[in-house]
Amino acid sequence: MAALSVSICSVLLAPELRRLARAEANRRASLRMLAVANALEGLARAEAARLAGMLG
């Protein structure tokens, strides 16, 4: 069975997502925003999540 892919909406740019992540009180949500920002800048999703601190 082939893996499904979900596209990332690019309404917000990476710098804006990073700014919102810094202001976010929820740590997990903040890490997700940082990972999406990394992915928007061209990193593979696994690498983007790892660099954002989303381990495991």
PDB file of N, CA, C and O in Angstrom:
ATOM      1  N   MET A   1       0.841  -1.176   0.000  1.00  0.00           N
ATOM      2  CA  MET A   1       0.000   0.000   0.000  1.00  0.00           C
ATOM      3  C   MET A   1       0.889   1.243   0.000  1.00  0.00           C
ATOM      4  O   MET A   1       1.835   1.332   0.782  1.00  0.00           O
ATOM      5  N   ALA A   2       0.590   2.181  -0.859  1.00  0.00           N
ATOM      6  CA  ALA A   2       1.388   3.401  -0.983  1.00  0.00           C
ATOM      7  C   ALA A   2       1.104   4.352   0.177  1.00  0.00           C
ATOM      8  O   ALA A   2      -0.019   4.423   0.675  1.00  0.00           O
ATOM      9  N   ALA A   3       2.122   5.072   0.592  1.00  0.00           N
ATOM     10  CA  ALA A   3       1.961   6.056   1.660  1.00  0.00           C
ATOM     11  C   ALA A   3       1.207   7.270   1.127  1.00  0.00           C
ATOM     12  O   ALA A   3       1.421   7.698  -0.007  1.00  0.00           O
ATOM     13  N   LEU A   4       0.335   7.812   1.947  1.00  0.00           N
ATOM     14  CA  LEU A   4      -0.411   8.994   1.560  1.00  0.00           C
ATOM     15  C   LEU A   4       0.383  10.243   1.899  1.00  0.00           C
ATOM     16  O   LEU A   4       1.135  10.265   2.873  1.00  0.00           O
ATOM     17  N   SER A   5       0.218  11.256   1.110  1.00  0.00           N
ATOM     18  CA  SER A   5       0.911  12.510   1.319  1.00  0.00           C
ATOM     19  C   SER A   5      -0.114  13.614   1.550  1.00  0.00           C
ATOM     20  O   SER A   5      -1.146  13.656   0.880  1.00  0.00           O
ATOM     21  N   VAL A   6       0.162  14.493   2.480  1.00  0.00           N
ATOM     22  CA  VAL A   6      -0.708  15.624   2.759  1.00  0.00           C
ATOM     23  C   VAL A   6       0.066  16.887   2.428  1.00  0.00           C
ATOM     24  O   VAL A   6       1.191  17.076   2.892  1.00  0.00           O
ATOM     25  N   SER A   7      -0.536  17.747   1.631  1.00  0.00           N
ATOM     26  CA  SER A   7       0.153  18.984   1.264  1.00  0.00           C
ATOM     27  C   SER A   7       0.043  19.995   2.405  1.00  0.00           C
ATOM     28  O   SER A   7      -0.887  19.953   3.210  1.00  0.00           O
ATOM     29  N   ILE A   8       1.006  20.893   2.450  1.00  0.00           N
ATOM     30  CA  ILE A   8       1.044  21.944   3.460  1.00  0.00           C
ATOM     31  C   ILE A   8       0.529  23.226   2.827  1.00  0.00           C
ATOM     32  O   ILE A   8       1.038  23.668   1.797  1.00  0.00           O
ATOM     33  N   CYS A   9      -0.472  23.813   3.442  1.00  0.00           N
ATOM     34  CA  CYS A   9      -1.012  25.074   2.947  1.00  0.00           C
ATOM     35  C   CYS A   9       0.026  26.173   3.195  1.00  0.00           C
ATOM     36  O   CYS A   9       0.576  26.275   4.292  1.00  0.00           O
ATOM     37  N   SER A  10       0.283  26.970   2.203  1.00  0.00           N
ATOM     38  CA  SER A  10       1.326  27.993   2.347  1.00  0.00           C
ATOM     39  C   SER A  10       0.744  29.405   2.410  1.00  0.00           C
ATOM     40  O   SER A  10       1.300  30.340   1.834  1.00  0.00           O
ATOM     41  N   VAL A  11      -0.381  29.551   3.116  1.00  0.00           N
ATOM     42  CA  VAL A  11      -0.971  30.874   3.293  1.00  0.00           C
ATOM     43  C   VAL A  11      -0.040  31.740   4.132  1.00  0.00           C
ATOM     44  O   VAL A  11       0.115  32.932   3.864  1.00  0.00           O
ATOM     45  N   LEU A  12       0.578  31.145   5.141  1.00  0.00           N
ATOM     46  CA  LEU A  12       1.564  31.849   5.969  1.00  0.00           C
ATOM     47  C   LEU A  12       2.962  31.473   5.504  1.00  0.00           C
ATOM     48  O   LEU A  12       3.217  30.322   5.149  1.00  0.00           O
ATOM     49  N   LEU A  13       3.853  32.431   5.507  1.00  0.00           N
ATOM     50  CA  LEU A  13       5.241  32.168   5.156  1.00  0.00           C
ATOM     51  C   LEU A  13       6.000  31.681   6.388  1.00  0.00           C
ATOM     52  O   LEU A  13       5.550  31.868   7.518  1.00  0.00           O
ATOM     53  N   ALA A  14       7.138  31.066   6.164  1.00  0.00           N
ATOM     54  CA  ALA A  14       7.935  30.492   7.258  1.00  0.00           C
ATOM     55  C   ALA A  14       8.273  31.519   8.347  1.00  0.00           C
ATOM     56  O   ALA A  14       8.134  31.195   9.527  1.00  0.00           O
ATOM     57  N   PRO A  15       8.709  32.740   8.011  1.00  0.00           N
ATOM     58  CA  PRO A  15       9.019  33.701   9.084  1.00  0.00           C
ATOM     59  C   PRO A  15       7.805  34.046   9.954  1.00  0.00           C
ATOM     60  O   PRO A  15       7.935  34.237  11.164  1.00  0.00           O
ATOM     61  N   GLU A  16       6.631  34.123   9.330  1.00  0.00           N
ATOM     62  CA  GLU A  16       5.414  34.411  10.089  1.00  0.00           C
ATOM     63  C   GLU A  16       5.064  33.247  11.009  1.00  0.00           C
ATOM     64  O   GLU A  16       4.662  33.463  12.152  1.00  0.00           O
ATOM     65  N   LEU A  17       5.212  32.022  10.526  1.00  0.00           N
ATOM     66  CA  LEU A  17       4.959  30.852  11.375  1.00  0.00           C
ATOM     67  C   LEU A  17       5.922  30.823  12.554  1.00  0.00           C
ATOM     68  O   LEU A  17       5.522  30.489  13.670  1.00  0.00           O
ATOM     69  N   ARG A  18       7.168  31.163  12.326  1.00  0.00           N
ATOM     70  CA  ARG A  18       8.147  31.203  13.428  1.00  0.00           C
ATOM     71  C   ARG A  18       7.776  32.259  14.466  1.00  0.00           C
ATOM     72  O   ARG A  18       7.923  32.032  15.667  1.00  0.00           O
ATOM     73  N   ARG A  19       7.296  33.416  14.002  1.00  0.00           N
ATOM     74  CA  ARG A  19       6.880  34.480  14.918  1.00  0.00           C
ATOM     75  C   ARG A  19       5.695  33.991  15.762  1.00  0.00           C
ATOM     76  O   ARG A  19       5.662  34.199  16.975  1.00  0.00           O
ATOM     77  N   LEU A  20       4.735  33.349  15.117  1.00  0.00           N
ATOM     78  CA  LEU A  20       3.583  32.815  15.845  1.00  0.00           C
ATOM     79  C   LEU A  20       3.995  31.711  16.821  1.00  0.00           C
ATOM     80  O   LEU A  20       3.437  31.601  17.913  1.00  0.00           O
ATOM     81  N   ALA A  21       4.961  30.907  16.426  1.00  0.00           N
ATOM     82  CA  ALA A  21       5.438  29.828  17.301  1.00  0.00           C
ATOM     83  C   ALA A  21       6.067  30.388  18.574  1.00  0.00           C
ATOM     84  O   ALA A  21       5.879  29.836  19.659  1.00  0.00           O
ATOM     85  N   ARG A  22       6.813  31.484  18.439  1.00  0.00           N
ATOM     86  CA  ARG A  22       7.432  32.108  19.621  1.00  0.00           C
ATOM     87  C   ARG A  22       6.375  32.632  20.597  1.00  0.00           C
ATOM     88  O   ARG A  22       6.582  32.622  21.811  1.00  0.00           O
ATOM     89  N   ALA A  23       5.246  33.089  20.056  1.00  0.00           N
ATOM     90  CA  ALA A  23       4.190  33.663  20.905  1.00  0.00           C
ATOM     91  C   ALA A  23       3.225  32.602  21.439  1.00  0.00           C
ATOM     92  O   ALA A  23       2.418  32.895  22.321  1.00  0.00           O
ATOM     93  N   GLU A  24       3.297  31.391  20.923  1.00  0.00           N
ATOM     94  CA  GLU A  24       2.366  30.315  21.301  1.00  0.00           C
ATOM     95  C   GLU A  24       2.684  29.780  22.693  1.00  0.00           C
ATOM     96  O   GLU A  24       3.832  29.447  22.987  1.00  0.00           O
ATOM     97  N   ALA A  25       1.673  29.698  23.543  1.00  0.00           N
ATOM     98  CA  ALA A  25       1.858  29.190  24.906  1.00  0.00           C
ATOM     99  C   ALA A  25       1.970  27.670  24.939  1.00  0.00           C
ATOM    100  O   ALA A  25       2.651  27.122  25.805  1.00  0.00           O
ATOM    101  N   ASN A  26       1.316  26.989  24.015  1.00  0.00           N
ATOM    102  CA  ASN A  26       1.325  25.535  23.982  1.00  0.00           C
ATOM    103  C   ASN A  26       2.603  25.055  23.292  1.00  0.00           C
ATOM    104  O   ASN A  26       2.792  25.292  22.099  1.00  0.00           O
ATOM    105  N   ARG A  27       3.472  24.384  24.036  1.00  0.00           N
ATOM    106  CA  ARG A  27       4.776  23.961  23.513  1.00  0.00           C
ATOM    107  C   ARG A  27       4.652  23.033  22.313  1.00  0.00           C
ATOM    108  O   ARG A  27       5.385  23.181  21.335  1.00  0.00           O
ATOM    109  N   ARG A  28       3.734  22.080  22.380  1.00  0.00           N
ATOM    110  CA  ARG A  28       3.580  21.124  21.278  1.00  0.00           C
ATOM    111  C   ARG A  28       3.115  21.820  20.002  1.00  0.00           C
ATOM    112  O   ARG A  28       3.585  21.509  18.907  1.00  0.00           O
ATOM    113  N   ALA A  29       2.193  22.758  20.155  1.00  0.00           N
ATOM    114  CA  ALA A  29       1.724  23.521  18.987  1.00  0.00           C
ATOM    115  C   ALA A  29       2.861  24.359  18.419  1.00  0.00           C
ATOM    116  O   ALA A  29       3.008  24.472  17.202  1.00  0.00           O
ATOM    117  N   SER A  30       3.663  24.943  19.299  1.00  0.00           N
ATOM    118  CA  SER A  30       4.802  25.741  18.866  1.00  0.00           C
ATOM    119  C   SER A  30       5.800  24.901  18.069  1.00  0.00           C
ATOM    120  O   SER A  30       6.299  25.342  17.034  1.00  0.00           O
ATOM    121  N   LEU A  31       6.088  23.697  18.551  1.00  0.00           N
ATOM    122  CA  LEU A  31       7.017  22.815  17.843  1.00  0.00           C
ATOM    123  C   LEU A  31       6.472  22.416  16.480  1.00  0.00           C
ATOM    124  O   LEU A  31       7.221  22.329  15.507  1.00  0.00           O
ATOM    125  N   ARG A  32       5.161  22.173  16.410  1.00  0.00           N
ATOM    126  CA  ARG A  32       4.542  21.831  15.120  1.00  0.00           C
ATOM    127  C   ARG A  32       4.674  22.985  14.139  1.00  0.00           C
ATOM    128  O   ARG A  32       4.975  22.776  12.964  1.00  0.00           O
ATOM    129  N   MET A  33       4.449  24.206  14.620  1.00  0.00           N
ATOM    130  CA  MET A  33       4.579  25.378  13.747  1.00  0.00           C
ATOM    131  C   MET A  33       6.008  25.531  13.230  1.00  0.00           C
ATOM    132  O   MET A  33       6.222  25.854  12.062  1.00  0.00           O
ATOM    133  N   LEU A  34       6.975  25.297  14.103  1.00  0.00           N
ATOM    134  CA  LEU A  34       8.378  25.376  13.678  1.00  0.00           C
ATOM    135  C   LEU A  34       8.698  24.301  12.641  1.00  0.00           C
ATOM    136  O   LEU A  34       9.431  24.558  11.685  1.00  0.00           O
ATOM    137  N   ALA A  35       8.153  23.102  12.827  1.00  0.00           N
ATOM    138  CA  ALA A  35       8.386  22.025  11.865  1.00  0.00           C
ATOM    139  C   ALA A  35       7.772  22.361  10.514  1.00  0.00           C
ATOM    140  O   ALA A  35       8.385  22.110   9.477  1.00  0.00           O
ATOM    141  N   VAL A  36       6.576  22.923  10.514  1.00  0.00           N
ATOM    142  CA  VAL A  36       5.938  23.313   9.252  1.00  0.00           C
ATOM    143  C   VAL A  36       6.740  24.425   8.581  1.00  0.00           C
ATOM    144  O   VAL A  36       6.912  24.412   7.362  1.00  0.00           O
ATOM    145  N   ALA A  37       7.230  25.378   9.356  1.00  0.00           N
ATOM    146  CA  ALA A  37       8.056  26.450   8.793  1.00  0.00           C
ATOM    147  C   ALA A  37       9.301  25.866   8.125  1.00  0.00           C
ATOM    148  O   ALA A  37       9.682  26.288   7.033  1.00  0.00           O
ATOM    149  N   ASN A  38       9.928  24.902   8.780  1.00  0.00           N
ATOM    150  CA  ASN A  38      11.100  24.248   8.193  1.00  0.00           C
ATOM    151  C   ASN A  38      10.736  23.538   6.892  1.00  0.00           C
ATOM    152  O   ASN A  38      11.480  23.613   5.914  1.00  0.00           O
ATOM    153  N   ALA A  39       9.607  22.857   6.877  1.00  0.00           N
ATOM    154  CA  ALA A  39       9.167  22.139   5.677  1.00  0.00           C
ATOM    155  C   ALA A  39       8.861  23.116   4.538  1.00  0.00           C
ATOM    156  O   ALA A  39       9.158  22.835   3.377  1.00  0.00           O
ATOM    157  N   LEU A  40       8.270  24.258   4.873  1.00  0.00           N
ATOM    158  CA  LEU A  40       7.980  25.260   3.850  1.00  0.00           C
ATOM    159  C   LEU A  40       9.260  25.787   3.202  1.00  0.00           C
ATOM    160  O   LEU A  40       9.250  26.222   2.051  1.00  0.00           O
ATOM    161  N   GLU A  41      10.346  25.745   3.945  1.00  0.00           N
ATOM    162  CA  GLU A  41      11.622  26.204   3.402  1.00  0.00           C
ATOM    163  C   GLU A  41      12.365  25.115   2.647  1.00  0.00           C
ATOM    164  O   GLU A  41      13.508  25.311   2.235  1.00  0.00           O
ATOM    165  N   GLY A  42      11.715  23.957   2.462  1.00  0.00           N
ATOM    166  CA  GLY A  42      12.282  22.944   1.593  1.00  0.00           C
ATOM    167  C   GLY A  42      12.887  21.722   2.262  1.00  0.00           C
ATOM    168  O   GLY A  42      13.364  20.823   1.570  1.00  0.00           O
ATOM    169  N   LEU A  43      12.882  21.662   3.582  1.00  0.00           N
ATOM    170  CA  LEU A  43      13.419  20.479   4.254  1.00  0.00           C
ATOM    171  C   LEU A  43      12.437  19.315   4.132  1.00  0.00           C
ATOM    172  O   LEU A  43      11.226  19.515   4.037  1.00  0.00           O
ATOM    173  N   ALA A  44      12.971  18.119   4.135  1.00  0.00           N
ATOM    174  CA  ALA A  44      12.112  16.932   4.193  1.00  0.00           C
ATOM    175  C   ALA A  44      11.350  16.985   5.515  1.00  0.00           C
ATOM    176  O   ALA A  44      11.858  17.513   6.504  1.00  0.00           O
ATOM    177  N   ARG A  45      10.151  16.447   5.534  1.00  0.00           N
ATOM    178  CA  ARG A  45       9.320  16.556   6.738  1.00  0.00           C
ATOM    179  C   ARG A  45       9.958  15.925   7.969  1.00  0.00           C
ATOM    180  O   ARG A  45       9.867  16.478   9.065  1.00  0.00           O
ATOM    181  N   ALA A  46      10.593  14.790   7.801  1.00  0.00           N
ATOM    182  CA  ALA A  46      11.239  14.137   8.952  1.00  0.00           C
ATOM    183  C   ALA A  46      12.367  15.010   9.494  1.00  0.00           C
ATOM    184  O   ALA A  46      12.516  15.156  10.707  1.00  0.00           O
ATOM    185  N   GLU A  47      13.159  15.590   8.598  1.00  0.00           N
ATOM    186  CA  GLU A  47      14.252  16.471   9.012  1.00  0.00           C
ATOM    187  C   GLU A  47      13.697  17.753   9.631  1.00  0.00           C
ATOM    188  O   GLU A  47      14.227  18.236  10.632  1.00  0.00           O
ATOM    189  N   ALA A  48      12.648  18.299   9.053  1.00  0.00           N
ATOM    190  CA  ALA A  48      12.026  19.515   9.581  1.00  0.00           C
ATOM    191  C   ALA A  48      11.535  19.289  11.007  1.00  0.00           C
ATOM    192  O   ALA A  48      11.725  20.138  11.878  1.00  0.00           O
ATOM    193  N   ALA A  49      10.902  18.136  11.240  1.00  0.00           N
ATOM    194  CA  ALA A  49      10.406  17.829  12.581  1.00  0.00           C
ATOM    195  C   ALA A  49      11.552  17.602  13.552  1.00  0.00           C
ATOM    196  O   ALA A  49      11.494  18.063  14.692  1.00  0.00           O
ATOM    197  N   ARG A  50      12.587  16.903  13.122  1.00  0.00           N
ATOM    198  CA  ARG A  50      13.732  16.656  14.003  1.00  0.00           C
ATOM    199  C   ARG A  50      14.393  17.965  14.410  1.00  0.00           C
ATOM    200  O   ARG A  50      14.724  18.147  15.581  1.00  0.00           O
ATOM    201  N   LEU A  51      14.591  18.880  13.465  1.00  0.00           N
ATOM    202  CA  LEU A  51      15.226  20.164  13.775  1.00  0.00           C
ATOM    203  C   LEU A  51      14.360  21.038  14.665  1.00  0.00           C
ATOM    204  O   LEU A  51      14.872  21.884  15.398  1.00  0.00           O
ATOM    205  N   ALA A  52      13.052  20.838  14.605  1.00  0.00           N
ATOM    206  CA  ALA A  52      12.144  21.605  15.461  1.00  0.00           C
ATOM    207  C   ALA A  52      12.057  21.015  16.866  1.00  0.00           C
ATOM    208  O   ALA A  52      11.424  21.602  17.743  1.00  0.00           O
ATOM    209  N   GLY A  53      12.683  19.870  17.088  1.00  0.00           N
ATOM    210  CA  GLY A  53      12.675  19.264  18.411  1.00  0.00           C
ATOM    211  C   GLY A  53      11.566  18.267  18.624  1.00  0.00           C
ATOM    212  O   GLY A  53      11.290  17.882  19.760  1.00  0.00           O
ATOM    213  N   MET A  54      10.927  17.843  17.561  1.00  0.00           N
ATOM    214  CA  MET A  54       9.857  16.844  17.667  1.00  0.00           C
ATOM    215  C   MET A  54      10.457  15.460  17.520  1.00  0.00           C
ATOM    216  O   MET A  54      10.534  14.924  16.414  1.00  0.00           O
ATOM    217  N   LEU A  55      10.877  14.889  18.620  1.00  0.00           N
ATOM    218  CA  LEU A  55      11.520  13.571  18.595  1.00  0.00           C
ATOM    219  C   LEU A  55      10.511  12.482  18.881  1.00  0.00           C
ATOM    220  O   LEU A  55       9.507  12.699  19.559  1.00  0.00           O
ATOM    221  N   GLY A  56      10.797  11.308  18.352  1.00  0.00           N
ATOM    222  CA  GLY A  56      10.009  10.147  18.714  1.00  0.00           C
ATOM    223  C   GLY A  56       8.926   9.836  17.801  1.00  0.00           C
ATOM    224  O   GLY A  56       8.196   8.869  18.015  1.00  0.00           O
TER     225      GLY A  56
END
